[in-house]
Amino acid sequence: MKRSFPEFRSPSLVVPLIGNTVVGLAYLLTRSPKAPMGAHIAMRVAAVLHGPDPTVPQPPHYPG
């Protein structure tokens, strides 16, 4: 049986999971929608500065 989405079964997902936890906790602790919006803006800025090369492709964007 072929496992689907192998990119979701690797240690490279630890950092996104930590980031998602931080964004979720920021909202839960402050109850302000500005907390996750600020985190989202910061992630967008980081993505522009660092480029798409180090990111893991998300389905259905499989290479070649």
C-alpha positions, 0 to 999 in steps of 0.5 A: 500500500502506497502512503499518501503525502510522504512530505507530511511524515518527516522531521522537517514539519517540526518548525511549522508545527511550532510556529502554528502552536505559537500563533494559536496560543497568541490568539487564545491568550490575547483573544485579539485577531491582531495577534494571528494577523501580525504573525501571518504578516511576519511569516509573509515577510520572512517568505519574501526575504528568504524565498521559496527554495527552502520550503516544503511543497504542499500538495498537490504541487509535486515536482515533475 
